[in-house]
Amino acid sequence: MSEQMLRIDGIELCAESFGNPNDPAILLIMGATASMIWWEDEFCQRLAERGRYVIRYDNRDVGRSTTYEPGCPEYTLEDMADDTVRVLDGYGISQAHFVGMSLGGLLTMLAAVRHPQKVLTATLVMTSAFAPGLPPMEEKVEAFFAATANVDLKNEQAAVDQTVEKWKILKGSKHPCDEERIRRLAIQEVRRASRLSSMFNHGLLTGGESDIARVHEIEAPALVIHGTEDPILPYEHGVALANQIPGAVLLTLEGTGHELHRDDWERMIDAIINHTARAQ
């Protein structure tokens, strides 16, 4: 693996690759307020060992990519969707299989609408196109974020503790919480962030409405992966999304929350490999 800074169109995007550049490329796009490290090294390596060239990157305002003043994001969701193409251009790659988690799944859908020639397949993990009538996030999630809004993120221990508690809130009932693993990743997240407090800019982003209304036009083969106990985007969101995109396939993870639990990795990796292989 090798991390690098891509300087394109006046911004910097930190990216890292795994595997053989001659293999078909997979672009991993993480969700809101989370940097690329939550696509864990082993997850990326296992995809690479199955014959894929894997690229993960930090979205704007997280990790080592360009950050903006907290409360003042100078970009839109469309800009973030276009960043996916910037990353591919930085690697000299014309097309890739997109895999997006949560906000990353939304960005994958926007990219598939805006840049259909770039998206070979779309894998949409714990995400939504927000069709009318779908259930909202659970109250426990709203209560958690309200209670932690004033955490001093300059205090490393407090910032790490908040991250650990967040993932505990988002987990499902099927898998045990590996707190040691989450804490290790949380420490890495805090220490490598250029400006940790900027991550909350993701909650202020606008745009993308006209593009997300066109998800039914997505031609890239789509795989939807969703947990039945997702407390942010309840399972009904995944079912609706699979129905909105023509030909989409739904992989249900029973008892899984809004998480990438390693106990689900084997099923997920097998599904992604098979999905991307069919489109080659």
Order of alpha helices (4+ residues) and beta strands (2+ residues): beta-beta-beta-alpha-beta-alpha-beta-alpha-beta-alpha-alpha-alpha-alpha-beta-alpha-beta-alpha
